[in-house]
């Protein structure tokens, strides 16, 4: 009886984790991105892309802010991506936070796949930080999305 209960629990866990992996999007070719694919993607999908990660680390380094572990891992809660159009520029807006500490540790990331540039506003350990030297347009988009100033 106990064996079947443990096996059933293990099977449920394996199916749950397997389905998460099976549904993960591979963000590889920025030229083939569609609005539908962006809306089906999450920060953790983008975080597995080398170009995105390079832009993330470059933006944090340029701002003299260490990348939080929860952003490096890309394992925290996230909302679906959003396409933000401003003239001829098409941004991808993503968010993520530190599991069980989202109120004090959350980041909103704006990525331009065409230029491979990235900017972010984040609350890290209750402190608001701007990353990537955002221009006025990018700052406004991030402020509106996050509520951070």
C-alpha angles and dihedrals in degrees: 000000000000091000093055091049092052092045092050091050091048091048092051091050092048092049092048094050092041092053091050090055093044091054096048112117121230108223102198112130114047091188092064096049115129129192088248092055091047091051089051093050130088135199091264090056091054092042089066091060113096095214092051092047091049090052090047095051092043092052093049092046092049088052092048091237121130115235106248115242092240090058093045091052094043090208101122129101116287141177124233115278121262131212112228116192120199110172109301093344119096114196130189113221116204135170137194138166143195110274112257091002103067094132092063100028118044134132135199114200128195114197127185106206092194096058095022089229124145137194130179144185115205142173105221116182089342094308122114114228132180116215132193101023097271119206120230094272094050092044091052092050092049093045092050092048097045106029086227120130 
